[in-house]
Amino acid sequence: MNIVSSVADVRSQVKDWRRQGLSVGLVPTMGYLHEGHKSLILRAVAENDRVVVSDFVNPIQFGPNEDLDSYPRDLDADARLCEAAGAHLIFHPRPEDMYASDFCTFVDMSHLTEGLCGKTRPTHFRGVCTVVSKLFHIVAPDRAYFGQKDAQQLAVIRRMVRDLNFDIEIIGCPIVREEDGLAKSSRNTYLNPEERKAAVVLSRAVFLARSLMERGERNASVVLAAMRACIESEPLARIDYVEAVDAVSMQPVERIQGPVLCAVAVYIGKTRLIDNVTFEG
Ligand code: PAF
């Protein structure tokens, strides 16, 4: 498995694979890989002849007071995980390989990006759409793999691919959880032992939502009130949002009908974590 940092090197490797008639899968990541990422890579390896993992902490998707500088990084550990999972290439560019000093072109989206995480992170999805578009142009994969934990991101990318005619299949993969239910996330490493225990309240809230909907509850405000009460019972938790939205349009719903996403963002101490469940209706 190779690690390359230049766009030209990725392109020349992919061109070579294409000449041999091989299919290519892309797993975009910000590194500090865990079992959740590994599940994406394993799926990509099963479905493609060659797999590229991008490993890049994308500066333009972080707001001014967010954790860009402290975001965890460990390329050696990432390389071991990618190799074990069967990936063929890691693309690990430096910020200057991706963004020229006079870079000024962005991919922006309305509607889907205004609620949920977009409310507290107003420039986040512009950064995500821009970097993912660039990765799609650089790698030109047949398929790209994203986790359902970032459900709004997945919906945004599906819409971008449709709206901008990328000829790439987007594959959403299930959330991978710790034994106690906490969704795997690179940001879990920020939690101290007490916060780590408290963080399980996110998964408790989304599992509660799922069980209420499975038992027939169709009033979104009842589901949301139960989720809020569950989270508020944890003293270290501070709610950013608790929402029920249409799983495609990301617009709030009053009735649970058709695919509905119940999503939460919660601060545990200073760490903002997200979780969600989709109910197919
Ligand atoms: O989900 C992530 O890790 C990032 O948002 C992504 C898709 C790699 C873009 O930087």
Residues whose N, C-alpha, C, O or C-beta is under 5 A from the ligand:
A	BS01	PAF	P28 T29 M30 F56 N58 V128 V131
